[in-house]
């Protein structure tokens, strides 16, 4: 692949100096479970500064700022436009790509501004994910499957501190896969945050939502459609239709995706690749929702979150039955779960045939 189609970047951002007053916690101290304070990102102020397409200025991708907004606001030029999403914030300011010099806590800090690379993804069907230390073979299969089933021709992957492989080398490998025309691998070396239930409607983890909206507003702003899945999630098409085509054709510019957990045969070694997950739980176990959307579509304007788009508008809409999300339980490094407990499961020949057809060698 030629250089214009392969992009590797490490988010630099701004972090509060040691000893500074940090971000207010979401969970009150008296209710915080063990380990909360250590996992919570109290110090990140800005994850990234990127040039918006079409000369619209610069956007700062931030975690929820809470009490830190006055500090950042005082350091910014002009009249910043602040947009608050469920788990992140975007702040638009004037700029032409030159580094920003901001005074934070009495010290001048320089924040590089990432150039506009949206042209490489214009009109593309993009797979979007965040990953940490997933087996490179799983990532390879994940891309190959969705290229074969749905016509994905581009990938954007945010790497959250992997040590198992070099993210730049992974990007170069993905760029060589059949049918893939553009790849962006962005290293995001910030705390992911505690994965806990919401407290008064607010999540405690900000990074992934911020990265999704970073992608929507900058790198993938001109993409045809974007499928947001984790590496352990495979999207089946019941009729052979492409989910990207479906999202592009919908008036709201999005498809809501539902499905269930799937498993390898009982007693199989853990962890297991996606292609081994040809068994269904008895009874079926629904998994979290995901989505495919056009970046400029109506539902995308409210921001991209990990599992939902515009929940107030779509809460009562059922998932599209044309597609089935297969959440592969044992394709995990143990980041947030271990082997599935032994429970009744039944082999599904259709799933086995699906993986064999789209993942040669399965």
C-alpha positions in Angstrom: 0.0 0.0 0.0 1.2 3.5 -0.7 2.0 5.8 2.2 -1.2 8.1 1.8 -3.4 5.1 2.8 -1.6 4.2 6.0 -1.6 6.4 9.0 0.0 5.9 12.4 -0.3 8.5 15.1 0.3 8.7 18.9 -2.1 11.0 20.8 -0.1 13.5 22.8 -2.7 15.6 24.5 -2.4 17.5 27.8 -2.1 16.1 31.3 -2.3 18.2 34.5 1.0 18.8 36.3 1.7 16.6 39.3 0.0 18.1 42.4 -2.7 20.0 40.5 -6.3 19.6 41.5 -7.7 16.8 39.4 -11.0 16.0 37.8 -13.9 15.4 40.3 -14.7 11.7 40.5 -18.0 10.5 39.2 -18.7 8.1 42.0 -18.7 9.8 45.5 -15.7 8.8 47.6 -17.9 7.0 50.1 -19.4 4.7 47.4 -16.3 4.0 45.4 -15.4 0.3 45.1 -11.8 -0.8 45.7 -9.5 0.3 42.9 -11.7 3.1 41.6 -9.4 6.0 42.4 -6.4 4.2 40.8 -8.3 3.5 37.6 -10.1 6.8 37.3 -8.5 9.3 34.9 -8.3 12.5 37.1 -5.4 14.1 35.2 -6.0 14.0 31.5 -7.2 17.4 30.2 -7.0 16.9 26.4 -6.5 13.7 24.5 -5.9 15.2 21.1 -6.0 18.3 18.9 -7.0 17.8 15.3 -7.6 19.9 12.3 -11.2 19.8 11.1 -11.9 19.1 7.4 -12.7 22.1 5.2 -10.8 24.7 7.1 -13.3 24.7 10.0 -10.6 25.2 12.7 -9.3 22.8 15.3 -11.2 20.4 17.6 -9.9 19.3 21.0 -11.0 15.8 22.0 -11.4 15.7 25.8 -12.6 13.5 28.6 -15.6 14.9 30.5 -14.1 18.1 32.0 -16.4 18.7 34.9 -14.6 21.1 37.3 -11.6 21.4 34.9 -13.5 23.3 32.2 -12.7 26.8 33.7 -9.0 25.9 33.7 -9.0 24.8 30.0 -11.3 27.7 29.0 -9.0 30.3 30.4 -6.1 28.8 28.3 -7.9 28.8 24.9 -7.9 31.5 22.3 -11.1 33.2 21.0 -14.5 32.0 21.9 -14.3 28.2 22.1 -17.4 26.2 21.3 -17.9 23.4 23.8 -19.9 20.3 23.0 -20.7 17.8 25.7 -21.4 14.1 24.9 -22.2 11.3 27.3 -18.6 10.3 28.1 -16.5 13.0 26.4 -16.3 16.6 25.2 -15.3 18.3 22.0 -14.1 21.9 22.0 -13.8 23.8 18.7 -11.4 26.8 18.4 -9.9 28.8 15.5 -6.7 27.4 14.1 -4.9 26.5 10.9 -2.7 23.6 12.0 0.1 25.3 13.9 0.8 24.0 17.4 -1.3 25.6 20.1 0.5 27.3 23.0 -1.6 27.2 26.1 -0.9 28.4 29.6 -2.1 25.7 32.1 -1.6 26.2 35.8 1.0 29.0 35.3 3.1 27.1 32.8 3.1 27.3 29.0 2.4 24.1 27.2 2.5 23.2 23.5 -0.1 21.0 22.0 0.5 19.7 18.4 -2.4 19.9 16.0 -2.9 16.8 13.9 -3.3 17.4 10.1 -6.5 16.6 8.3 -6.3 13.1 6.8 -10.0 12.6 6.1 -9.4 12.4 2.4 -7.8 8.9 2.7 -11.1 7.6 4.2 -13.5 9.6 2.0 -16.2 7.3 0.6 -14.8 4.3 2.5 -16.6 1.6 4.5 -14.7 1.7 7.7 -14.2 -0.8 10.6 -13.7 1.2 13.9 -12.5 -0.3 17.2 -10.4 0.2 20.3 -8.1 -2.7 21.3 -5.5 -3.6 23.8 -3.3 -6.7 23.5 -5.7 -8.7 21.4 -4.1 -11.5 19.5 -2.9 -10.1 16.1 -4.4 -13.2 14.5 -7.8 -12.3 15.9 -7.5 -8.7 14.6 -6.5 -10.1 11.2 -9.6 -12.4 11.1 -11.9 -9.6 12.3 -10.8 -7.4 9.4 -10.9 -10.3 6.8 -14.4 -11.4 7.9 -16.0 -8.0 7.7 -14.3 -7.2 4.4 -15.7 -10.5 3.0 -19.2 -10.3 4.5 -19.9 -6.5 4.3 -17.3 -5.0 2.0 -15.3 -3.1 4.6 -12.4 -1.5 2.8 -10.8 0.6 5.6 -9.9 0.2 9.3 -9.3 2.7 12.1 -8.0 1.2 15.3 -7.3 3.0 18.6 -4.6 1.1 20.6 -4.9 1.6 24.3 -1.4 0.6 25.5 -0.7 -2.8 23.9 2.6 -4.4 24.8 2.0 -7.6 22.8 2.9 -6.1 19.5 4.0 -2.9 17.9 0.9 -0.9 16.8 2.7 0.6 13.8 3.7 -2.8 12.6 0.1 -4.0 13.1 -1.1 -1.1 10.9 1.3 -2.0 8.2 0.1 -5.6 8.2 -3.6 -4.6 8.1 -2.8 -2.3 5.1 -1.7 -5.4 3.2 -4.9 -7.4 3.7 -7.0 -8.0 0.6 -9.5 -5.3 -0.1 -8.3 -2.8 2.5 -7.5 0.6 1.0 -6.9 2.8 4.1 -5.7 2.1 7.6 -5.3 4.4 10.6 -3.7 3.1 13.9 -3.8 5.7 16.6 -2.1 5.0 19.9 -4.1 6.3 22.9 -1.8 6.0 25.9 -4.3 7.2 28.5 -6.2 5.4 31.3 -9.3 3.7 30.0 -11.1 4.2 33.3 -13.3 2.1 35.6 -15.9 0.1 33.8 -18.7 0.4 36.3 -22.4 1.2 36.2 -23.4 4.9 35.7 -23.6 7.1 38.7 -26.5 9.6 38.3 -26.4 8.9 34.5 -22.7 9.5 34.1 -20.0 6.9 33.2 -16.6 6.8 34.8 -14.6 5.9 31.7 -14.1 8.6 29.0 -11.4 7.4 26.6 -13.2 5.2 24.2 -16.1 7.6 23.7 -13.7 10.5 23.1 -11.8 8.5 20.5 -15.0 7.6 18.7 -16.0 11.2 18.5 -12.4 12.2 17.5 -12.8 9.8 14.6 -16.3 11.1 13.6 -15.2 14.7 13.5 -11.8 14.4 11.9 -10.3 11.2 10.4 -13.6 9.6 9.4 -15.7 12.7 8.8 -15.9 11.9 5.1 -16.3 8.1 5.3 -19.3 6.5 3.6 -20.3 4.5 6.8 -18.6 3.3 9.9 -19.1 0.0 11.7 -18.2 0.2 15.4 -17.4 -3.2 16.8 -14.9 -4.8 19.3 -12.5 -7.3 18.0 -14.5 -10.1 19.7 -17.6 -9.1 17.8 -18.5 -10.5 14.3 -21.5 -9.2 12.4 -23.5 -11.8 10.5 -25.7 -10.8 7.6 -28.7 -13.0 7.4 -29.5 -12.1 3.7 -26.0 -11.3 2.4 -26.6 -7.5 2.5 -23.9 -5.2 3.6 -24.5 -3.2 6.8 -22.6 -0.3 5.3 -25.1 -0.2 2.4 -27.9 -0.4 4.9 -26.6 2.5 7.0 -26.0 4.7 3.9 -29.5 4.1 2.7 -31.4 4.8 6.0 -33.0 8.2 6.4 -31.4 8.5 9.9 -28.0 7.3 8.6 -27.6 4.4 11.1 -28.4 0.8 11.8 -28.9 -0.5 15.3 -27.3 -3.9 15.9 -28.2 -6.6 18.4 -27.3 -10.2 18.9 -26.1 -12.7 21.4 -23.1 -14.3 23.1 -21.6 -17.2 21.3 -19.1 -19.8 22.6 -16.6 -22.4 21.5 -17.3 -26.1 22.3 -17.4 -26.9 26.0 -13.9 -27.7 27.3 -12.1 -25.9 24.5 -8.8 -24.1 25.5 -9.2 -20.5 26.7 -8.8 -18.0 25.1 -10.2 -19.1 21.7 -10.3 -17.3 18.4 -13.6 -16.0 17.0 -13.7 -18.8 14.4 -14.0 -21.3 17.2 -17.3 -19.7 18.5 -19.8 -21.9 16.7 -22.0 -22.7 19.7 -25.0 -20.9 21.1 -25.8 -20.7 24.7 -29.0 -22.4 26.0 -31.0 -20.3 26.6 -29.7 -17.6 24.3 -27.8 -14.8 26.1 -28.3 -11.3 24.5 -25.2 -9.1 24.2 -24.8 -5.3 24.3 -25.9 -3.3 21.2 -23.6 -1.8 18.6 -24.1 0.3 15.5 -23.2 1.2 12.0 -23.6 4.9 11.0 -22.8 7.6 8.5 -20.6 10.3 10.1 -22.8 13.1 8.9 -26.1 11.3 9.5 -28.9 12.7 11.8 -28.2 10.2 14.6 -24.4 10.8 14.5 -24.8 14.5 15.2 -25.6 13.6 18.8 -22.2 12.0 19.2 -20.9 8.4 19.0 -20.8 6.3 22.1 -19.6 2.7 22.5 -23.1 1.0 22.4 -25.6 3.6 21.5 -26.5 6.5 19.1 -29.0 9.1 20.2 -30.6 6.8 22.9 -33.5 9.2 23.5 -34.5 8.8 19.8 -33.6 5.2 19.3 -34.4 3.6 22.7 -37.7 2.1 21.4 -36.4 1.1 18.0 -35.6 -2.6 17.8 -32.3 -3.8 16.4 -32.3 -4.5 12.7 -33.2 -8.1 12.1 -31.2 -8.2 8.9 -28.0 -8.4 10.9 -26.9 -10.5 13.9 -24.1 -9.5 16.3 -22.0 -12.5 17.4 -20.2 -11.6 20.6 -17.4 -14.2 20.9 -17.1 -14.8 24.7 -13.7 -16.5 24.9 -11.9 -14.3 22.3 -10.5 -12.1 25.1 -7.2 -11.5 26.9 -9.0 -11.3 30.2 -9.1 -7.5 30.1 -12.6 -7.5 31.5 -13.7 -11.2 31.6 -12.3 -14.7 31.9 -13.5 -18.0 30.6 -17.2 -18.6 30.4 -18.7 -20.7 33.2 -19.8 -24.1 32.1 -23.3 -23.8 30.9 -25.5 -25.6 28.3 -24.5 -24.8 24.7 -25.4 -26.2 21.4 -23.3 -26.4 18.2 -24.7 -24.3 15.4 -23.7 -25.7 12.0 -24.7 -22.4 10.3 -22.1 -20.5 12.4 -19.5 -23.1 11.7 -20.2 -22.7 7.9 -20.2 -18.9 8.2 -16.7 -18.8 9.7 -15.4 -21.5 7.3 -16.7 -19.6 4.3 -15.3 -16.2 5.2 -12.2 -17.2 7.1 -10.4 -19.7 5.0 -8.5 -22.2 7.1 -11.1 -22.2 9.8 
